[in-house]
């Protein structure tokens, strides 16, 4: 019996349009062996659309994708459109309307992709950043006044709720139960006097419900240093919206290339579709040159498979990725090779098809 999933594709801008076709090709190939059929609906929501229409997506955009099983996003952002316009016009509305309050970013040093850190070895560095994805420092509360004057003022309010901190902490502890049973909480309670002590208190309360999990709180500046000095010590890192955003990009660099880094914007209750996207961004400097690394999108597609209940198919995709990289043959330039997007995709599809 075939399982059918409707997937909303949002290629977006730049290399986002180049990495989604390899991801869907891999999904289709592995789906055939596991009785999974994917039906794709593509949406042209992007900075290009903003330039022509004045909006990143139509007014009823959220309604158009609300009934899909998942969303696969390429990348968003392009010169000439301010980043806050592209982000708040597309990604954040999707994340918040669909209660995608978990941003999940796995990090691993893979055999065949050397880390810039001499002590970061394959099989030893394998952790996940659990980022709160719906509140925190990325709030809409604030404003500016006296624009252009010497006394110009900008105010930005961070918002931390008991509900928001509780559910992200619970997700992190439950994830750690199936891993190495260690959670690191990113904080800055020595300098941020209200929100971070509140974060610490709620995280500690939730930790008490998981007596088998070790909890360590680290100030964000020290934690960033330790991620570089000894990344193998980490298992699950839970962090606020801003701290998680920064840490996960740093961690991707530790893994050897931001081009391979995946992410999932998850609605754990599955009341709404979750969204999966590579971390690398739209990379205008290499767009259209067949230089993009499609692994971030392919790994994100594997995460989507797992979220949709196809753990074996998801593992098969990752096994093909790991095996292809370990052989050290065809690799894109960001991983030290010479292959373009198309050549690398063909090689990976050949391995998936074996």
Phi and psi in degrees as a GROMACS rama.xvg file:
@    title "Ramachandran Plot"
@    xaxis  label "Phi"
@    yaxis  label "Psi"
@TYPE xy
-93.6187  132.951  UNK-2
-94.5908  129.077  UNK-3
-109.291  130.728  UNK-4
-121.877  134.557  UNK-5
-94.3133  123.967  UNK-6
-117.858  128.235  UNK-7
-86.8503  121.542  UNK-8
-101.787  126.509  UNK-9
-123.907  87.5567  UNK-10
-60.1789  -38.227  UNK-11
78.0525  -128.855  UNK-12
-119.541  160.173  UNK-13
55.0098  -132.333  UNK-14
-71.4685  -8.60978  UNK-15
-56.4302  -35.717  UNK-16
-74.0273  -17.8178  UNK-17
-94.7245  -22.4153  UNK-18
-96.9828  -18.3688  UNK-19
-71.5917  -39.6946  UNK-20
-57.6749  -42.7581  UNK-21
-60.3864  -38.4566  UNK-22
-64.8662  -44.386  UNK-23
-69.872  -31.9834  UNK-24
-63.8004  -41.3147  UNK-25
-66.6904  -42.2147  UNK-26
-59.0539  -45.0184  UNK-27
-65.0641  -39.0911  UNK-28
-66.0602  -46.8248  UNK-29
-74.1201  -30.093  UNK-30
-62.5233  -35.9851  UNK-31
-59.9266  -35.7103  UNK-32
-80.7924  -18.6649  UNK-33
-112.683  11.0961  UNK-34
68.5695  38.0124  UNK-35
-120.884  129.501  UNK-36
-115.698  133.561  UNK-37
-109.895  131.046  UNK-38
-115.604  120.143  UNK-39
-104.683  136.836  UNK-40
-117.886  122.285  UNK-41
-100.796  139.069  UNK-42
-124.22  134.948  UNK-43
-89.0997  29.9334  UNK-44
-73.0224  122.354  UNK-45
-171.979  176.099  UNK-46
-66.8166  -31.7376  UNK-47
-62.3778  -42.0949  UNK-48
-63.4455  -40.379  UNK-49
-59.6498  -41.5569  UNK-50
-63.2732  -32.0719  UNK-51
-94.8922  -33.0549  UNK-52
-110.827  -14.9291  UNK-53
82.1406  10.5571  UNK-54
-153.143  144.317  UNK-55
-68.0051  -32.844  UNK-56
-145.253  162.376  UNK-57
-69.1772  165.654  UNK-58
-59.4975  -31.7886  UNK-59
-101.139  22.9206  UNK-60
-58.1528  -44.9515  UNK-61
-61.6958  -38.7797  UNK-62
-64.6608  -33.8093  UNK-63
-65.4938  -29.1108  UNK-64
-110.619  -0.5859  UNK-65
-62.9408  -28.1285  UNK-66
-90.165  0.0876692  UNK-67
-77.9803  158.328  UNK-68
-76.5867  -28.8716  UNK-69
-165.031  166.3  UNK-70
-122.784  132.377  UNK-71
-115.637  116.218  UNK-72
-108.836  142.573  UNK-73
-85.4819  -77.9604  UNK-74
-167.195  156.484  UNK-75
-132.785  137.16  UNK-76
134.944  138.018  UNK-77
-160.334  144.704  UNK-78
-55.2882  137.907  UNK-79
100.728  -20.0575  UNK-80
-114.136  114.417  UNK-81
-54.3081  141.927  UNK-82
-59.3718  -35.3232  UNK-83
-68.7783  -24.5191  UNK-84
-71.8298  -46.8443  UNK-85
-67.4639  -37.7864  UNK-86
-70.1868  -50.8754  UNK-87
-78.4425  -11.5104  UNK-88
-92.4671  -9.08127  UNK-89
-143.047  -65.8505  UNK-90
-65.7867  -49.6596  UNK-91
-65.7083  -41.5114  UNK-92
-58.3397  -38.9865  UNK-93
-66.4066  -47.5045  UNK-94
-59.5138  -40.5229  UNK-95
-83.6023  -39.3638  UNK-96
-63.8194  -32.9969  UNK-97
-102.055  17.8874  UNK-98
49.2928  44.459  UNK-99
-86.3921  70.8331  UNK-100
-85.0171  -5.69132  UNK-101
-108.69  122.793  UNK-102
-105.72  113.34  UNK-103
-106.632  123.912  UNK-104
-131.808  97.8995  UNK-105
-74.4818  143.795  UNK-106
-130.864  129.465  UNK-107
-150.393  140.453  UNK-108
-83.5218  118.195  UNK-109
-100.186  144.606  UNK-110
-60.6924  124.263  UNK-111
103.199  -10.2799  UNK-112
-123.661  88.6457  UNK-113
-63.9914  136.979  UNK-114
-76.1092  150.062  UNK-115
-67.5239  -11.5897  UNK-116
-95.8842  124.974  UNK-117
-63.0296  -29.2225  UNK-118
-91.7877  0.649728  UNK-119
-93.6673  104.208  UNK-120
-112.77  150.1  UNK-121
-56.25  140.639  UNK-122
85.7993  -15.7389  UNK-123
-105.302  -35.9012  UNK-124
-97.5988  107.054  UNK-125
-156.423  95.8613  UNK-126
-141.519  177.321  UNK-127
-138.967  137.483  UNK-128
-97.5366  123.503  UNK-129
-105.106  105.142  UNK-130
-103.372  129.768  UNK-131
-66.6077  132.31  UNK-132
-119.982  6.86905  UNK-133
-131.963  -8.56466  UNK-134
-146.075  -130.34  UNK-135
66.1798  -134.536  UNK-136
-74.1519  -19.1725  UNK-137
-94.5419  66.9686  UNK-138
-107.967  166.901  UNK-139
-96.9067  4.64059  UNK-140
-86.2556  123.645  UNK-141
145.239  -167.06  UNK-142
169.196  -179.154  UNK-143
-129.37  149.48  UNK-144
-143.237  161.435  UNK-145
56.9523  43.0372  UNK-146
-57.3872  131.808  UNK-147
81.1093  -5.34605  UNK-148
-96.5755  161.16  UNK-149
-58.1393  -29.9504  UNK-150
-95.7652  24.8147  UNK-151
-56.1492  142.366  UNK-152
-133  135.326  UNK-153
-126.228  131.461  UNK-154
-125.952  129.046  UNK-155
-128.816  122.611  UNK-156
-100.464  134.042  UNK-157
-89.3872  142.758  UNK-158
-125.15  117.383  UNK-159
-121.442  122.688  UNK-160
-110.883  154.972  UNK-161
-60.8854  -39.6291  UNK-162
-61.5404  -46.7433  UNK-163
-64.5442  -45.5002  UNK-164
-70.1171  -38.9654  UNK-165
-60.4164  -48.4414  UNK-166
-71.7998  -31.6198  UNK-167
-74.7103  -35.861  UNK-168
-65.3695  -43.8408  UNK-169
-60.0395  -42.3612  UNK-170
-61.0622  -43.2635  UNK-171
-63.7746  -44.5756  UNK-172
-67.6058  -39.232  UNK-173
-66.4544  -36.6588  UNK-174
-64.6046  -41.9891  UNK-175
-65.1627  -26.9961  UNK-176
-57.1257  -34.3321  UNK-177
-96.1719  6.78121  UNK-178
-118.743  -128.505  UNK-179
-99.109  11.0378  UNK-180
61.453  44.6451  UNK-181
-141.985  127.094  UNK-182
-121.14  131.173  UNK-183
-108.843  125.522  UNK-184
-102.216  124.595  UNK-185
-84.4824  127.659  UNK-186
-141.28  177.88  UNK-187
-156.22  46.968  UNK-188
-73.5199  -8.85949  UNK-189
-79.4923  -18.9621  UNK-190
-121.463  -28.4426  UNK-191
-102.797  105.818  UNK-192
-80.9539  -19.6883  UNK-193
-111.034  -58.0774  UNK-194
-69.4707  -39.4314  UNK-195
-74.1996  -39.9797  UNK-196
-59.9787  -36.7408  UNK-197
-62.8931  -46.4017  UNK-198
-54.7413  -49.0931  UNK-199
-58.9212  -43.7705  UNK-200
-63.451  -45.2284  UNK-201
-69.5279  -41.2874  UNK-202
-60.9107  -42.2918  UNK-203
-64.1232  -38.7469  UNK-204
-60.8282  -44.0406  UNK-205
-70.0473  -33.1807  UNK-206
-61.5564  -33.6903  UNK-207
-61.8121  -21.193  UNK-208
-83.5411  -5.3316  UNK-209
-129.034  71.4064  UNK-210
-62.7078  -18.637  UNK-211
-85.6803  -1.6645  UNK-212
-104.837  130.652  UNK-213
-84.0946  128.744  UNK-214
-112.472  130.098  UNK-215
-127.733  128.413  UNK-216
-97.6901  133.052  UNK-217
-128.801  134.011  UNK-218
-65.5002  141.233  UNK-219
-57.8405  -35.6648  UNK-220
-69.1713  -43.2895  UNK-221
-67.3401  -37.3349  UNK-222
-63.8978  -40.8671  UNK-223
-60.2167  -40.9451  UNK-224
-65.767  -42.0902  UNK-225
-69.3647  -29.0096  UNK-226
-62.339  -32.3372  UNK-227
-83.5976  -40.7482  UNK-228
-75.0716  -35.4502  UNK-229
-152.5  68.6008  UNK-230
-66.4632  -21.3914  UNK-231
-70.8328  -12.6558  UNK-232
-76.0386  -14.5439  UNK-233
-96.1961  149.117  UNK-234
-122.465  -70.9082  UNK-235
-122.441  124.887  UNK-236
-110.762  124.108  UNK-237
-110.083  134.693  UNK-238
-150.79  158.164  UNK-239
-68.2615  173.936  UNK-240
-55.5109  -51.2609  UNK-241
-70.9959  -48.9961  UNK-242
-62.2925  -40.8371  UNK-243
-66.6887  -35.6656  UNK-244
-62.1081  -47.9014  UNK-245
-69.1915  -46.1007  UNK-246
-61.7269  -39.3223  UNK-247
-69.5919  -33.3724  UNK-248
-70.9563  -39.5986  UNK-249
-60.0024  -44.2181  UNK-250
-64.765  -36.4358  UNK-251
-63.0942  -37.1213  UNK-252
-66.6569  -38.0721  UNK-253
-59.4682  -36.0255  UNK-254
-74.1418  -7.22711  UNK-255
115.247  -25.2831  UNK-256
-166.991  128.382  UNK-257
-68.9471  -14.805  UNK-258
-67.7503  -18.9208  UNK-259
-97.861  -6.70242  UNK-260
-77.6673  128.007  UNK-261
-103.586  171.261  UNK-262
-157.014  155.572  UNK-263
-129.077  131.348  UNK-264
-98.2579  103.254  UNK-265
-105.575  137.675  UNK-266
-103.069  92.755  UNK-267
-56.9744  -30.1095  UNK-268
-75.473  -13.5172  UNK-269
62.5601  28.8915  UNK-270
-77.2586  -21.2152  UNK-271
-136.559  163.445  UNK-272
-67.8549  144.26  UNK-273
-94.7609  160.762  UNK-274
-124.258  136.145  UNK-275
-123.321  136.365  UNK-276
-155.758  145.43  UNK-277
-69.2424  157.276  UNK-278
-84.2864  -19.0622  UNK-279
-66.5569  -18.2417  UNK-280
82.9338  -176.584  UNK-281
-83.7988  -15.2982  UNK-282
43.4103  64.774  UNK-283
-56.5882  -27.3885  UNK-284
-67.6836  -23.4937  UNK-285
-117.125  3.12027  UNK-286
-62.2463  137.57  UNK-287
77.2739  9.4286  UNK-288
-112.244  9.03239  UNK-289
59.8756  35.9152  UNK-290
-111.991  -9.66364  UNK-291
-68.0173  140.173  UNK-292
-86.6774  117.583  UNK-293
-84.1757  0.700865  UNK-294
-64.1211  -36.3993  UNK-295
-59.8867  -42.3794  UNK-296
-70.5115  -37.7456  UNK-297
-68.6429  -42.0231  UNK-298
-64.6309  -38.6615  UNK-299
-61.5831  -39.5073  UNK-300
-63.6354  -35.7825  UNK-301
-63.7639  -41.5322  UNK-302
-61.2157  -38.4844  UNK-303
-63.2879  -43.3219  UNK-304
-56.6146  -45.857  UNK-305
-62.824  -43.2621  UNK-306
-63.5294  -33.3119  UNK-307
-81.0973  0.448896  UNK-308
97.5624  16.5082  UNK-309
-115.095  66.9463  UNK-310
-62.2513  -38.4982  UNK-311
-66.1961  -43.0042  UNK-312
-65.6132  -40.461  UNK-313
-61.0888  -44.3848  UNK-314
-64.7025  -34.568  UNK-315
-64.747  -39.4624  UNK-316
-63.3364  -47.2481  UNK-317
-65.5449  -36.481  UNK-318
-62.2241  -39.9333  UNK-319
-65.892  -40.5142  UNK-320
-62.7113  -50.3824  UNK-321
-61.9784  -42.7752  UNK-322
-65.1945  -40.8972  UNK-323
-63.4204  -43.4149  UNK-324
-69.1959  -38.3771  UNK-325
-64.7362  -31.963  UNK-326
-67.8227  -21.923  UNK-327
70.8469  19.6715  UNK-328
-84.7696  -92.6334  UNK-329
-86.757  119.649  UNK-330
-142.165  149.626  UNK-331
-76.8452  169.053  UNK-332
-65.23  -34.625  UNK-333
-65.8767  -17.4663  UNK-334
-103.557  13.8566  UNK-335
91.2085  7.14195  UNK-336
-104.413  -162.241  UNK-337
-127.603  -2.65177  UNK-338
-73.1241  148.768  UNK-339
-88.8725  178.964  UNK-340
-58.0651  -47.5024  UNK-341
-65.4051  -44.6152  UNK-342
-63.7504  -43.7613  UNK-343
-63.7045  -40.8637  UNK-344
-62.902  -42.4534  UNK-345
-61.0409  -42.1354  UNK-346
-64.9941  -40.7365  UNK-347
-69.956  -39.6539  UNK-348
-63.7564  -35.2344  UNK-349
-62.3604  -40.04  UNK-350
-71.2959  -39.4657  UNK-351
-62.0408  -34.089  UNK-352
-78.8954  -8.84037  UNK-353
